[in-house]
């Protein structure tokens, strides 16, 4: 059967129904490095991409494959690749298209680690990142030239929390022949970027998909909806012979396998050469989290709306940042792109700035003070001195971080207990 409802896909998506050898309903953990070939012809076909199959766990593993196919179906894509972390996923997304001398255009509204990767680390490889304020989508067009390989943004950016104009920027990219890559980490289930024109979607599976703070991972989903071949010289990594794989032209080599040129090259070249595979045990853990993701997102989002309303009326709070209390264009975007929930990340500022914010965090009893988001537990942190501390003041401000900003990731506890902890800390 083909399923369309996320609650069912999360449990039954992909090809796994039961293990053919044991009948196991749960996906087995294939904790192995290598896979026995049927014969020399079978081995040659796998290495020659005449058929897809398992060779070595650094490149493909059945447990990871079950997670990949399920998340691809959940997002509405054609194929996916699981990797060792969300940061690896971001890096692979860009490196799969860029060579030295190329550039990408990125939203300014990013997680601090991603901003640092783009502003500093990618320079070492000769890749330029041009930052654009998403408040003006046409800025992406103005920043584009012949060597622009992709646009990059976060659906619900951490920590600015103003929904990105996906359809507007995707349309600009389609007009200019540039694909939009969306980090959908903070909005699984509630946003479907492919429906709005995105070409690639990625997640840090560490966050809501895993949901229990136990495993690190990332995943990239190919929408199969972008014509890389038509892009010609804009995508040399996909349209010119690849000397690292017998001169394969990936936009051609992928055709017998489906519209998967982007993700096929990523698997057979980047994952092969750089590594960063997802461990089979972590893939198993993410499958467990995925099964309850739709239910958890309902509670995450409903709790967050209650917390945002509570904080908005509190006399010690000067500002609350959450889609449910947004106004103007930010509210329009939230209503256009977020369906079934407004997300569980939020920010707020206290009277007294940095000192008051730090004192508040130290008084929390139930909330955990950790550098993570998307956990079933409620979490709190002070970004200016932690997750965004590598950025200077101007970069922090561009990302939405002020000295007194507190970020909350609202969990699935009973709302009365969440509000009680916030109240006692504020008091």
HELIX and SHEET records of a PDB file:
HELIX    1   1 UNK A    6  UNK A   12  1                                   7    
HELIX    2   2 UNK A   40  UNK A   47  1                                   8    
HELIX    3   3 UNK A   62  UNK A   75  1                                  14    
HELIX    4   4 UNK A   86  UNK A   95  1                                  10    
HELIX    5   5 UNK A  112  UNK A  119  1                                   8    
HELIX    6   6 UNK A  121  UNK A  125  5                                   5    
HELIX    7   7 UNK A  138  UNK A  142  1                                   5    
HELIX    8   8 UNK A  166  UNK A  176  1                                  11    
HELIX    9   9 UNK A  185  UNK A  187  5                                   3    
HELIX   10  10 UNK A  193  UNK A  196  5                                   4    
HELIX   11  11 UNK A  229  UNK A  235  5                                   7    
HELIX   12  12 UNK A  236  UNK A  239  1                                   4    
HELIX   13  13 UNK A  243  UNK A  245  5                                   3    
HELIX   14  14 UNK A  250  UNK A  253  1                                   4    
HELIX   15  15 UNK A  255  UNK A  257  5                                   3    
HELIX   16  16 UNK A  261  UNK A  265  1                                   5    
HELIX   17  17 UNK A  266  UNK A  271  3                                   6    
HELIX   18  18 UNK A  272  UNK A  274  1                                   3    
HELIX   19  19 UNK A  280  UNK A  312  1                                  33    
HELIX   20  20 UNK A  323  UNK A  325  5                                   3    
HELIX   21  21 UNK A  328  UNK A  337  1                                  10    
HELIX   22  22 UNK A  353  UNK A  363  1                                  11    
HELIX   23  23 UNK A  383  UNK A  385  5                                   3    
HELIX   24  24 UNK A  393  UNK A  399  1                                   7    
HELIX   25  25 UNK A  415  UNK A  426  1                                  12    
SHEET    1   A 7 UNK A  79  UNK A  83  0                                        
SHEET    2   A 7 UNK A 218  UNK A 222 -1                                        
SHEET    3   A 7 UNK A 200  UNK A 203 -1                                        
SHEET    4   A 7 UNK A 179  UNK A 183  1                                        
SHEET    5   A 7 UNK A 148  UNK A 154  1                                        
SHEET    6   A 7 UNK A 103  UNK A 107  1                                        
SHEET    7   A 7 UNK A 128  UNK A 132  1                                        
SHEET    1   B 5 UNK A 317  UNK A 321  0                                        
SHEET    2   B 5 UNK A 345  UNK A 350 -1                                        
SHEET    3   B 5 UNK A 405  UNK A 409 -1                                        
SHEET    4   B 5 UNK A 379  UNK A 381 -1                                        
SHEET    5   B 5 UNK A 368  UNK A 369  1                                        
END                                                                             
